[in-house]
Amino acid sequence: MQEKIALLCDSMCDLPRGFIEKFNIKVISARVIYPQQEYIDRVDIQPEEVYARMPQEIPTTSMPPLQEIKEIFEKIRSEGFTHVLAVHISSGLSGTSQAVKLIAKDIKDMKVEVIDTKTLSMGTGWLVLDAARNIANGWSFEKTLENLKKLQNKMHLYYVIETLEYLRRGGRIGLVASMLGEFLHLKPIISVNLEGKYFTFCKAKGRKKSIEKLIELVEQSTKDKPFNLAILHGGAKAECEAILERLRNLPNLKEVITSDISPALGVHTGPGLLGVCFHEV
């Protein structure tokens, strides 16, 4: 039987809208919840709206509702797909991949593979984009899946934030906590460990040096290898563009994407996030 492969992701992969539309990628959306109203992530609330209301209003978030996940699988089925590759944010940070697995186990008439990427934002986004391009190029389901798992092991993600307060409030602080570091103006460079949870990769004194460290991490890690790079921000567009200016002419850079992080992620980091995500190609 001829394979027709659908690609499913969540709104927290931060892949720019142009790619989502070009490759007909299906998206399930997290929720951003204020006391008076619930919003659909990236649909009826955008990142800058969340930051504009901070710190007076700090919403909570929830994963995509099970009913929405069911409906998107029904839509995929109605469009004649035989296979579904679902690529989602780390289970260490969200229940999304477990929820998709829960719905998928009852699906008998399509082959469904759910990938817990153990990362987030463009760490997941690069994996989604790679799979989308391979599917568009006629790759088989198994070959696309195999390549995605190889690429997953090459993904590097680092970011800095203005304050740890929002991570702390959202219960995401985990292995990043350090009251003393904040007192000394030490900024953690945060990454994601093998379990898909945040941890402090290293520290730098003050914002300027922490941004320099992000740039150094890209330069040093990619010296002799061709690589793709995403530069991310949450309410820090000018600084994001300055990082892009510094890195865009690296000789072995093959592709660069800039993106803002989704409202559902921005709730937990607050304004001022800057991040880099790259992988060898």
Backbone as CSV, one residue per row, in Angstrom:
resi,resn,N_x,N_y,N_z,CA_x,CA_y,CA_z,C_x,C_y,C_z
1,MET,0.840,-1.193,0.000,0.000,0.000,0.000,0.882,1.254,0.000
2,GLN,0.499,2.234,-0.782,1.233,3.495,-0.853,1.137,4.241,0.475
3,GLU,2.283,4.663,1.013,2.287,5.425,2.261,1.894,6.875,2.008
4,LYS,1.053,7.408,2.881,0.770,8.848,2.910,1.006,9.289,4.351
5,ILE,2.055,10.066,4.542,2.539,10.342,5.902,2.130,11.739,6.356
6,ALA,1.452,11.792,7.523,1.130,13.072,8.158,2.181,13.365,9.226
7,LEU,2.505,14.631,9.371,3.449,15.065,10.397,2.696,15.935,11.396
8,LEU,2.781,15.554,12.662,2.073,16.252,13.740,3.088,16.792,14.741
9,CYS,2.898,18.040,15.178,3.766,18.604,16.219,2.890,19.419,17.172
10,ASP,3.522,20.107,18.120,2.765,20.984,19.017,3.265,22.418,18.865
11,SER,2.491,23.334,19.388,2.785,24.761,19.205,4.090,25.185,19.878
12,MET,4.636,24.341,20.748,5.853,24.702,21.488,7.143,24.320,20.749
13,CYS,7.014,23.894,19.486,8.224,23.594,18.709,8.828,24.860,18.100
14,ASP,8.053,25.957,18.075,8.536,27.279,17.633,9.022,27.337,16.193
15,LEU,8.611,26.374,15.384,8.941,26.417,13.960,8.135,27.543,13.313
16,PRO,8.782,28.471,12.592,8.040,29.585,11.999,6.877,29.123,11.123
17,ARG,5.840,29.940,11.120,4.568,29.614,10.460,4.754,29.255,8.986
18,GLY,5.689,29.907,8.316,5.893,29.643,6.896,6.198,28.178,6.606
19,PHE,6.987,27.545,7.465,7.327,26.130,7.290,6.108,25.246,7.583
20,ILE,5.349,25.614,8.613,4.147,24.841,8.973,3.194,24.779,7.776
21,GLU,3.010,25.936,7.144,2.078,26.008,6.014,2.637,25.328,4.767
22,LYS,3.917,25.557,4.503,4.536,24.984,3.295,4.424,23.460,3.273
23,PHE,4.660,22.830,4.428,4.689,21.365,4.470,3.403,20.750,5.038
24,ASN,2.359,21.572,5.211,1.076,21.065,5.721,1.266,20.273,7.018
25,ILE,2.040,20.841,7.937,2.285,20.196,9.232,1.085,20.436,10.137
26,LYS,0.606,19.380,10.780,-0.530,19.497,11.698,-0.007,19.933,13.075
27,VAL,-0.727,20.846,13.714,-0.264,21.392,14.995,-1.367,21.289,16.042
28,ILE,-1.019,20.754,17.220,-1.913,20.846,18.375,-1.361,21.933,19.291
29,SER,-2.258,22.689,19.908,-1.838,23.903,20.615,-2.017,23.783,22.121
30,ALA,-0.970,24.209,22.844,-1.067,24.340,24.292,-2.048,25.463,24.628
31,ARG,-2.388,25.579,25.892,-3.290,26.631,26.347,-2.558,27.570,27.308
32,VAL,-2.880,28.856,27.203,-2.374,29.888,28.108,-3.576,30.379,28.900
33,ILE,-3.512,30.260,30.230,-4.712,30.443,31.048,-4.549,31.604,32.029
34,TYR,-5.394,32.630,31.827,-5.537,33.735,32.776,-6.810,33.489,33.589
35,PRO,-6.962,34.137,34.757,-8.170,33.910,35.569,-9.474,34.148,34.800
36,GLN,-9.473,35.150,33.897,-10.719,35.490,33.191,-10.875,34.777,31.847
37,GLN,-9.781,34.252,31.293,-9.889,33.713,29.926,-8.775,32.710,29.624
38,GLU,-9.123,31.752,28.773,-8.142,30.769,28.295,-7.875,31.031,26.815
39,TYR,-6.592,31.009,26.452,-6.200,31.306,25.070,-5.539,30.077,24.434
40,ILE,-5.655,29.990,23.112,-4.972,28.938,22.357,-3.608,29.464,21.938
41,ASP,-2.571,28.755,22.331,-1.186,29.162,22.094,-0.932,29.452,20.620
42,ARG,-0.415,30.656,20.328,-0.059,31.104,18.976,-1.251,31.255,18.025
43,VAL,-2.465,30.989,18.517,-3.645,31.168,17.661,-4.355,32.454,18.044
44,ASP,-4.808,32.537,19.310,-5.469,33.784,19.712,-4.716,34.525,20.815
45,ILE,-3.470,34.143,21.045,-2.570,34.961,21.863,-1.152,34.812,21.318
46,GLN,-0.442,35.935,21.251,0.915,35.945,20.720,1.907,36.270,21.843
47,PRO,3.203,35.943,21.646,4.177,36.112,22.729,4.207,37.514,23.328
48,GLU,4.200,38.545,22.466,4.348,39.912,22.995,3.188,40.306,23.907
49,GLU,1.997,39.702,23.670,0.844,39.989,24.539,1.069,39.455,25.943
50,VAL,1.678,38.269,26.027,1.969,37.671,27.341,2.971,38.533,28.097
51,TYR,4.039,38.950,27.415,5.079,39.746,28.083,4.561,41.117,28.511
52,ALA,3.676,41.696,27.695,3.146,43.028,28.008,2.345,43.021,29.309
53,ARG,1.784,41.871,29.646,0.954,41.781,30.855,1.772,41.387,32.091
54,MET,3.047,41.072,31.882,3.924,40.710,33.003,4.578,41.973,33.580
55,PRO,4.929,41.980,34.877,4.743,40.924,35.868,3.401,40.992,36.589
56,GLN,2.550,41.979,36.211,1.269,42.123,36.926,0.395,40.879,36.770
57,GLU,0.389,40.316,35.563,-0.420,39.116,35.308,0.484,38.007,34.780
58,ILE,0.541,36.915,35.504,1.338,35.767,35.065,0.394,34.572,34.916
59,PRO,0.121,34.169,33.684,-0.822,33.071,33.473,-0.203,31.721,33.799
60,THR,-1.032,30.714,33.760,-0.555,29.334,33.816,-0.712,28.740,32.410
61,THR,-0.233,27.532,32.234,-0.358,26.875,30.927,-0.860,25.449,31.124
62,SER,-1.397,24.902,30.072,-1.741,23.477,30.094,-1.467,22.894,28.716
63,MET,-1.301,21.587,28.686,-1.023,20.913,27.414,-2.279,20.931,26.542
64,PRO,-2.154,20.591,25.268,-3.340,20.542,24.400,-4.386,19.588,24.977
65,PRO,-5.666,19.959,24.947,-6.712,19.085,25.485,-6.820,17.771,24.701
66,LEU,-7.191,16.714,25.400,-7.325,15.395,24.755,-8.324,15.443,23.599
67,GLN,-9.402,16.216,23.767,-10.406,16.301,22.702,-9.809,16.884,21.425
68,GLU,-8.922,17.884,21.569,-8.278,18.479,20.388,-7.355,17.456,19.709
69,ILE,-6.671,16.659,20.518,-5.778,15.625,19.956,-6.602,14.593,19.187
70,LYS,-7.721,14.175,19.773,-8.614,13.228,19.077,-9.083,13.807,17.746
71,GLU,-9.482,15.072,17.779,-10.025,15.712,16.566,-8.977,15.832,15.474
72,ILE,-7.724,16.096,15.860,-6.701,16.242,14.819,-6.388,14.886,14.186
73,PHE,-6.443,13.814,14.982,-6.253,12.472,14.399,-7.415,12.122,13.461
74,GLU,-8.629,12.531,13.836,-9.789,12.288,12.960,-9.643,13.047,11.633
75,LYS,-9.148,14.275,11.732,-8.924,15.084,10.524,-7.859,14.430,9.635
76,ILE,-6.772,13.954,10.271,-5.696,13.284,9.532,-6.241,12.046,8.817
77,ARG,-7.063,11.294,9.525,-7.666,10.095,8.932,-8.550,10.474,7.739
78,SER,-9.350,11.536,7.910,-10.295,11.937,6.853,-9.568,12.415,5.597
79,GLU,-8.301,12.826,5.760,-7.514,13.289,4.613,-6.745,12.142,3.936
80,GLY,-6.999,10.918,4.413,-6.458,9.753,3.717,-5.037,9.357,4.088
81,PHE,-4.535,9.849,5.201,-3.174,9.482,5.612,-3.156,8.061,6.158
82,THR,-2.064,7.375,5.893,-1.894,5.992,6.372,-0.938,5.926,7.563
83,HIS,-0.073,6.928,7.688,0.945,6.955,8.738,0.963,8.340,9.389
84,VAL,1.276,8.375,10.675,1.406,9.651,11.392,2.709,9.634,12.186
85,LEU,3.524,10.654,11.967,4.733,10.848,12.767,4.466,12.060,13.667
86,ALA,4.352,11.817,14.980,4.028,12.867,15.947,5.300,13.210,16.730
87,VAL,5.721,14.467,16.638,7.023,14.899,17.179,6.768,15.992,18.210
88,HIS,7.091,15.716,19.496,6.615,16.611,20.552,7.677,17.016,21.568
89,ILE,7.361,18.125,22.244,8.182,18.685,23.317,8.489,17.624,24.376
90,SER,9.616,17.803,25.055,10.077,16.866,26.080,9.000,16.505,27.104
91,SER,8.886,15.215,27.392,7.955,14.759,28.433,8.418,15.205,29.814
92,GLY,9.686,15.640,29.924,10.179,16.183,31.186,9.668,17.586,31.460
93,LEU,9.044,18.221,30.450,8.566,19.596,30.587,7.078,19.742,30.307
94,SER,6.478,18.757,29.685,5.061,18.828,29.323,4.498,17.416,29.185
95,GLY,3.197,17.294,29.430,2.544,15.994,29.276,2.039,15.733,27.868
96,THR,2.419,16.587,26.917,1.866,16.504,25.559,2.134,15.166,24.886
97,SER,3.398,14.703,24.921,3.700,13.454,24.201,2.968,12.268,24.826
98,GLN,2.816,12.261,26.162,2.071,11.166,26.801,0.594,11.212,26.405
99,ALA,0.046,12.430,26.291,-1.362,12.568,25.906,-1.573,12.061,24.482
100,VAL,-0.650,12.403,23.586,-0.757,11.934,22.198,-0.642,10.410,22.149
101,LYS,0.282,9.846,22.938,0.413,8.383,22.993,-0.876,7.726,23.479
102,LEU,-1.509,8.358,24.469,-2.755,7.823,25.027,-3.837,7.730,23.949
103,ILE,-3.976,8.768,23.147,-4.976,8.762,22.067,-4.540,7.802,20.955
104,ALA,-3.243,7.805,20.644,-2.735,7.007,19.512,-2.891,5.508,19.730
105,LYS,-2.862,5.076,20.981,-2.905,3.608,21.216,-4.245,2.990,20.803
106,ASP,-5.273,3.822,20.673,-6.584,3.314,20.239,-6.783,3.403,18.726
107,ILE,-5.769,3.895,18.024,-5.889,4.039,16.568,-5.355,2.781,15.894
108,LYS,-6.215,2.104,15.177,-5.833,0.823,14.565,-5.628,0.916,13.056
109,ASP,-6.205,1.952,12.434,-6.207,1.992,10.965,-5.125,2.908,10.379
110,MET,-4.284,3.476,11.238,-3.117,4.238,10.776,-1.939,3.833,11.648
111,LYS,-0.757,3.820,11.063,0.445,3.555,11.860,0.894,4.880,12.471
112,VAL,0.989,4.923,13.804,1.345,6.161,14.499,2.616,5.946,15.318
113,GLU,3.562,6.834,15.140,4.798,6.814,15.942,4.891,8.160,16.660
114,VAL,5.001,8.113,18.006,5.086,9.340,18.806,6.513,9.493,19.325
115,ILE,7.133,10.623,19.014,8.514,10.885,19.421,8.540,11.915,20.540
116,ASP,9.095,11.517,21.685,9.396,12.458,22.763,10.798,12.988,22.460
117,THR,10.887,14.243,22.023,12.169,14.759,21.527,13.186,15.022,22.641
118,LYS,12.739,15.027,23.907,13.621,15.323,25.061,14.222,16.722,24.965
119,THR,13.576,17.588,24.192,14.016,18.976,24.070,12.775,19.822,23.829
120,LEU,12.965,21.066,23.432,11.827,21.955,23.247,12.193,23.054,22.258
121,SER,11.211,23.917,21.975,11.421,25.039,21.066,12.037,24.521,19.766
122,MET,13.010,25.225,19.201,13.561,24.799,17.915,14.407,23.532,18.018
123,GLY,14.709,23.057,19.237,15.291,21.716,19.362,14.323,20.691,18.800
124,THR,13.035,20.887,19.101,11.976,20.071,18.497,11.706,20.539,17.071
125,GLY,11.727,21.860,16.867,11.404,22.422,15.554,12.306,21.933,14.437
126,TRP,13.607,21.842,14.702,14.530,21.331,13.670,14.180,19.883,13.305
127,LEU,13.788,19.086,14.295,13.430,17.689,14.027,12.164,17.615,13.169
128,VAL,11.200,18.478,13.487,9.966,18.525,12.695,10.279,18.940,11.257
129,LEU,11.108,19.964,11.110,11.438,20.460,9.764,12.200,19.412,8.954
130,ASP,13.133,18.718,9.592,13.880,17.664,8.896,12.935,16.565,8.403
131,ALA,12.025,16.141,9.284,11.062,15.100,8.897,10.161,15.599,7.764
132,ALA,9.729,16.865,7.845,8.843,17.430,6.812,9.519,17.412,5.448
133,ARG,10.777,17.815,5.423,11.508,17.846,4.147,11.713,16.440,3.597
134,ASN,12.005,15.498,4.476,12.230,14.120,4.012,10.941,13.484,3.485
135,ILE,9.827,13.765,4.168,8.535,13.259,3.686,8.221,13.873,2.313
136,ALA,8.469,15.178,2.181,8.213,15.869,0.898,9.087,15.311,-0.217
137,ASN,10.262,14.801,0.147,11.178,14.223,-0.844,10.899,12.747,-1.124
138,GLY,9.809,12.245,-0.554,9.386,10.886,-0.876,10.008,9.793,-0.023
139,TRP,10.638,10.170,1.080,11.226,9.146,1.955,10.124,8.285,2.562
140,SER,10.462,7.045,2.860,9.519,6.152,3.535,9.363,6.568,4.992
141,PHE,8.308,6.083,5.618,8.047,6.356,7.026,9.215,5.883,7.890
142,GLU,9.668,4.657,7.639,10.744,4.084,8.462,12.056,4.848,8.288
143,LYS,12.368,5.228,7.067,13.617,5.961,6.817,13.563,7.356,7.453
144,THR,12.410,8.018,7.356,12.230,9.339,7.971,12.395,9.249,9.474
145,LEU,11.803,8.228,10.063,11.876,8.010,11.510,13.310,7.714,11.952
146,GLU,13.982,6.887,11.207,15.375,6.527,11.525,16.277,7.768,11.487
147,ASN,16.086,8.597,10.467,16.897,9.800,10.342,16.616,10.786,11.476
148,LEU,15.339,10.900,11.850,14.958,11.799,12.929,15.647,11.391,14.239
149,LYS,15.694,10.105,14.512,16.317,9.631,15.758,17.826,9.886,15.770
150,LYS,18.446,9.795,14.606,19.880,10.121,14.513,20.114,11.602,14.777
151,LEU,19.250,12.435,14.169,19.391,13.886,14.316,19.128,14.327,15.756
152,GLN,18.233,13.638,16.415,17.896,13.959,17.815,19.144,13.962,18.703
153,ASN,20.058,13.059,18.423,21.284,12.956,19.228,22.302,14.051,18.932
154,LYS,22.059,14.816,17.874,23.003,15.879,17.491,22.528,17.270,17.926
155,MET,21.373,17.341,18.588,20.749,18.626,18.875,21.357,19.284,20.115
156,HIS,21.667,20.575,19.992,22.202,21.358,21.116,21.331,22.588,21.316
157,LEU,20.932,22.829,22.557,20.070,23.965,22.872,20.580,24.654,24.133
158,TYR,20.762,25.975,24.051,21.207,26.756,25.210,20.439,28.070,25.233
159,TYR,20.080,28.522,26.440,19.428,29.820,26.510,19.729,30.529,27.819
160,VAL,19.522,31.837,27.804,19.672,32.664,29.003,18.366,33.423,29.214
161,ILE,18.086,33.754,30.483,16.887,34.522,30.813,17.253,35.645,31.773
162,GLU,16.369,36.637,31.858,16.620,37.791,32.719,16.565,37.423,34.198
163,THR,15.583,36.587,34.549,15.387,36.210,35.945,14.874,34.775,36.017
164,LEU,15.188,34.102,37.118,14.704,32.733,37.323,13.291,32.709,37.907
165,GLU,12.748,33.891,38.202,11.467,33.976,38.913,10.351,33.225,38.200
166,TYR,10.298,33.337,36.864,9.185,32.722,36.128,9.333,31.198,36.059
167,LEU,10.574,30.720,35.923,10.798,29.265,35.977,10.391,28.738,37.344
168,ARG,10.726,29.503,38.384,10.417,29.077,39.749,8.907,29.009,39.962
169,ARG,8.211,30.054,39.517,6.752,30.105,39.684,6.057,28.975,38.939
170,GLY,6.599,28.641,37.765,5.978,27.600,36.949,6.384,26.194,37.338
171,GLY,7.210,26.072,38.384,7.634,24.746,38.833,8.615,24.085,37.895
172,ARG,9.277,24.878,37.003,10.190,24.305,36.015,11.655,24.475,36.428
173,ILE,11.889,24.961,37.652,13.238,25.375,38.035,14.201,24.190,38.115
174,GLY,13.736,23.057,38.655,14.523,21.819,38.670,15.977,21.996,39.041
175,LEU,16.844,21.604,38.110,18.285,21.598,38.365,18.935,22.956,38.091
176,VAL,18.125,23.998,37.920,18.663,25.319,37.597,18.772,26.193,38.852
177,ALA,18.064,25.818,39.931,17.919,26.686,41.103,19.257,27.140,41.675
178,SER,19.328,28.432,41.995,20.515,28.962,42.661,20.250,30.383,43.136
179,MET,19.804,30.521,44.380,19.541,31.847,44.951,20.834,32.656,45.036
180,LEU,21.920,31.984,45.436,23.200,32.669,45.599,23.669,33.237,44.259
181,GLY,23.489,32.456,43.202,23.893,32.909,41.872,23.184,34.185,41.468
182,GLU,21.891,34.264,41.763,21.140,35.475,41.429,21.662,36.669,42.225
183,PHE,21.971,36.433,43.485,22.474,37.507,44.346,23.793,38.059,43.800
184,LEU,24.608,37.193,43.233,25.911,37.602,42.699,25.837,38.021,41.227
185,HIS,24.605,38.139,40.696,24.383,38.504,39.287,24.953,37.452,38.328
186,LEU,25.046,36.217,38.786,25.481,35.140,37.892,24.278,34.657,37.094
187,LYS,24.423,34.672,35.794,23.329,34.246,34.925,23.585,32.812,34.462
188,PRO,22.649,31.903,34.708,22.850,30.548,34.212,22.628,30.455,32.708
189,ILE,23.509,29.706,32.049,23.238,29.303,30.666,22.556,27.943,30.802
190,ILE,21.287,27.901,30.419,20.450,26.734,30.680,20.409,25.843,29.441
191,SER,20.476,24.536,29.683,20.334,23.572,28.601,19.329,22.503,29.037
192,VAL,19.221,21.460,28.257,18.290,20.373,28.543,19.088,19.077,28.620
193,ASN,18.897,18.315,29.694,19.682,17.088,29.870,19.059,15.909,29.114
194,LEU,19.654,14.740,29.265,19.202,13.560,28.513,17.789,13.125,28.895
195,GLU,17.340,13.556,30.071,15.966,13.242,30.489,14.981,14.301,30.003
196,GLY,15.513,15.315,29.295,14.641,16.359,28.772,14.226,17.369,29.812
197,LYS,15.080,17.610,30.815,14.786,18.599,31.856,15.864,19.678,31.858
198,TYR,15.475,20.876,32.287,16.423,21.988,32.335,17.538,21.732,33.349
199,PHE,18.743,22.184,33.008,19.829,22.213,33.989,20.772,23.356,33.632
200,THR,21.587,23.770,34.611,22.553,24.834,34.365,23.785,24.245,33.706
201,PHE,24.024,24.648,32.463,25.197,24.164,31.731,26.464,24.875,32.217
202,CYS,26.364,26.190,32.409,27.465,26.980,32.960,26.881,28.318,33.401
203,LYS,27.731,29.206,33.914,27.238,30.517,34.362,28.156,31.610,33.835
204,ALA,27.582,32.808,33.749,28.360,33.991,33.344,27.889,35.158,34.192
205,LYS,28.774,36.117,34.411,28.415,37.241,35.280,27.761,38.355,34.469
206,GLY,26.476,38.532,34.697,25.751,39.594,34.022,25.222,39.191,32.649
207,ARG,24.293,39.991,32.156,23.608,39.659,30.894,24.556,39.691,29.699
208,LYS,25.372,40.738,29.614,26.246,40.886,28.453,27.157,39.671,28.290
209,LYS,27.758,39.233,29.393,28.672,38.079,29.318,27.917,36.780,29.055
210,SER,26.698,36.695,29.546,25.923,35.477,29.281,25.581,35.365,27.791
211,ILE,25.305,36.499,27.144,25.030,36.493,25.705,26.303,36.139,24.929
212,GLU,27.431,36.690,25.378,28.723,36.335,24.758,28.973,34.838,24.852
213,LYS,28.593,34.261,25.995,28.801,32.812,26.199,27.964,32.009,25.212
214,LEU,26.723,32.453,24.964,25.887,31.770,23.967,26.578,31.759,22.610
215,ILE,27.111,32.910,22.227,27.793,33.040,20.935,29.023,32.134,20.884
216,GLU,29.787,32.130,21.966,30.988,31.267,22.045,30.626,29.795,21.917
217,LEU,29.523,29.399,22.568,29.113,27.988,22.508,28.851,27.559,21.068
218,VAL,28.226,28.436,20.297,27.980,28.127,18.881,29.303,28.060,18.124
219,GLU,30.135,29.075,18.294,31.401,29.152,17.544,32.306,27.958,17.853
220,GLN,32.433,27.622,19.138,33.365,26.551,19.542,32.841,25.164,19.188
221,SER,31.523,24.994,19.281,30.944,23.658,19.046,30.859,23.300,17.574
222,THR,30.974,24.300,16.700,30.717,24.047,15.270,31.919,24.385,14.394
223,LYS,33.091,24.474,15.007,34.291,24.936,14.282,34.546,24.192,12.979
224,ASP,34.506,22.867,13.029,34.927,22.080,11.857,33.770,21.347,11.193
225,LYS,32.544,21.733,11.520,31.410,20.947,11.020,30.375,21.859,10.388
226,PRO,29.764,21.429,9.279,28.617,22.170,8.758,27.447,22.046,9.742
227,PHE,26.693,23.115,9.933,25.620,23.063,10.923,24.475,23.993,10.545
228,ASN,23.299,23.700,11.136,22.124,24.562,11.044,21.909,25.219,12.391
229,LEU,21.447,26.464,12.374,21.330,27.247,13.600,19.974,27.932,13.678
230,ALA,19.373,27.887,14.868,18.194,28.712,15.162,18.558,29.655,16.303
231,ILE,18.160,30.911,16.160,18.347,31.900,17.222,16.956,32.302,17.691
232,LEU,16.735,32.209,18.994,15.398,32.354,19.558,15.354,33.506,20.544
233,HIS,14.182,34.101,20.656,14.053,35.125,21.688,12.649,35.132,22.259
234,GLY,12.540,35.663,23.459,11.255,35.917,24.094,11.257,37.359,24.556
235,GLY,10.664,38.228,23.769,10.630,39.642,24.114,11.993,40.310,24.083
236,ALA,12.891,39.842,23.240,14.249,40.417,23.155,14.703,40.448,21.698
237,LYS,13.873,41.023,20.839,14.108,40.957,19.392,15.418,41.632,18.976
238,ALA,15.710,42.810,19.539,16.914,43.553,19.132,18.178,42.766,19.478
239,GLU,18.205,42.155,20.655,19.375,41.353,21.052,19.485,40.096,20.190
240,CYS,18.350,39.531,19.825,18.330,38.362,18.939,18.953,38.729,17.589
241,GLU,18.574,39.884,17.059,19.115,40.328,15.765,20.610,40.602,15.851
242,ALA,21.066,41.080,17.021,22.500,41.331,17.212,23.282,40.015,17.213
243,ILE,22.720,38.980,17.820,23.367,37.652,17.806,23.410,37.124,16.379
244,LEU,22.301,37.280,15.652,22.253,36.850,14.252,23.355,37.524,13.444
245,GLU,23.532,38.816,13.657,24.554,39.575,12.936,25.945,39.008,13.213
246,ARG,26.176,38.580,14.448,27.477,38.022,14.841,27.733,36.646,14.225
247,LEU,26.679,35.859,14.044,26.870,34.448,13.686,26.543,34.113,12.230
248,ARG,25.818,34.994,11.544,25.299,34.623,10.217,26.389,34.361,9.182
249,ASN,27.602,34.887,9.387,28.666,34.716,8.394,29.683,33.632,8.757
250,LEU,29.366,32.827,9.763,30.271,31.710,10.064,30.386,30.833,8.818
251,PRO,31.610,30.433,8.451,31.830,29.788,7.142,31.094,28.462,6.955
252,ASN,30.847,27.741,8.041,30.227,26.417,7.880,28.740,26.413,8.257
253,LEU,28.133,27.603,8.376,26.704,27.699,8.660,25.905,27.452,7.379
254,LYS,25.050,26.440,7.405,24.271,26.065,6.212,22.905,26.732,6.178
255,GLU,22.227,26.808,7.327,20.890,27.405,7.367,20.699,28.064,8.723
256,VAL,20.056,29.231,8.717,19.771,29.914,9.979,18.307,30.331,9.999
257,ILE,17.671,30.115,11.144,16.271,30.477,11.359,16.206,31.322,12.621
258,THR,15.430,32.399,12.590,15.144,33.123,13.828,13.666,32.942,14.158
259,SER,13.367,32.871,15.448,11.988,32.645,15.863,11.786,33.186,17.267
260,ASP,10.547,33.612,17.558,10.222,33.906,18.946,9.649,32.646,19.579
261,ILE,9.777,32.543,20.894,9.256,31.339,21.544,7.763,31.499,21.794
262,SER,7.062,30.401,21.830,5.604,30.432,21.928,5.166,31.018,23.273
263,PRO,3.958,31.595,23.324,3.443,32.102,24.597,3.475,31.056,25.704
264,ALA,3.161,29.798,25.370,3.128,28.745,26.397,4.500,28.500,27.014
265,LEU,5.577,28.725,26.249,6.928,28.628,26.810,7.327,29.933,27.496
266,GLY,6.926,31.060,26.902,7.291,32.362,27.446,6.741,32.610,28.835
267,VAL,5.597,32.009,29.141,5.021,32.118,30.484,6.026,31.672,31.549
268,HIS,6.815,30.650,31.215,7.725,30.042,32.206,9.131,30.632,32.196
269,THR,9.398,31.528,31.247,10.738,32.122,31.196,10.714,33.626,31.408
270,GLY,9.572,34.265,31.093,9.480,35.710,31.220,10.172,36.408,30.070
271,PRO,9.999,37.738,29.970,10.644,38.482,28.888,12.157,38.506,29.061
272,GLY,12.870,38.536,27.937,14.323,38.624,27.991,15.048,37.341,27.662
273,LEU,14.313,36.307,27.216,14.996,35.058,26.846,15.730,35.213,25.524
274,LEU,16.940,34.671,25.481,17.700,34.526,24.249,18.231,33.100,24.193
275,GLY,18.114,32.465,23.045,18.559,31.085,22.945,19.190,30.770,21.601
276,VAL,19.998,29.721,21.588,20.551,29.191,20.346,20.283,27.693,20.310
277,CYS,19.971,27.200,19.150,19.759,25.772,18.971,20.404,25.380,17.651
278,PHE,21.293,24.396,17.678,22.015,24.049,16.461,22.289,22.553,16.396
279,HIS,22.530,22.106,15.179,22.865,20.694,14.985,23.768,20.541,13.767
280,GLU,24.595,19.542,13.842,25.484,19.198,12.726,24.677,18.636,11.592
281,VAL,25.059,18.951,10.360,24.353,18.392,9.197,25.306,17.551,8.364
